Amino acid sequence: MTTNSRPVTGSQPWLHQKGQVIQEFGSVKQFPLGLSYEARMYSCQRLNKTLADTQILYGLYKKHHWLMRGATFYQLHLVLDKHAGEQLELIDTLAERVQSLGGVAVGDPRHVAEITSIPRPPDGVEEVPAMLSRLLEAHESILIDAHDAAKRTADLGDDGTNDLFVSQVIRTGELQSWFLAEHLVDTPLVRS
């Protein structure tokens, strides 16, 4: 405060606050959803794993979008950014499903890194086919887990989570994988 300023009153923000944790990660509170505690707990665990992996996949898409090289730079630069945007929407949907089941969505990048099974890429720039292969491997890992999670959440009667896994995680991942894989096809030259 300067010598000629008056004390601030009214709308001054309360800075540097610390709070108590009011719900622990890995817990679910009761909501009247017609689902058992066990079903909601299991769904939140599977959703958080997929959420962590999807956040990493989003980061990989952005990294590769920025670092793209070569003759197909423009096309891949655009498609990777489009896919990143779709993954970002999926991240929000997954997190909101966890919250709607009474859970706590994983959000801190350091916590995400502890949960994910997607391998960390090199810090530098890889060759384009390696970047695309890395994205495909991440998709496949998420898809394998999502197929299993969809079946198990259906068995527990959690139709909403099952639907999210099938109609959004799996369908988005399969379509994006197809687009990426087609860029790795060795197309023979046609001679006239």
Secondary structure, DSSP 8 states (H G I E B T S, - for coil): --TT-----SS----S-----SS-TT-----SSS--HHHHHHHHHHHHHHHHHHHHHHHHHHHHHHH--STTHHHHHHHHHHHHHHHHHHHHHHHHHHHHTT------HHHHHHH--S----SS---HHHHHHHHHHHHHHHHHHHHHHHHHHHHTT-HHHHHIIIIIIIHHHHHHHHHHHHTT--------
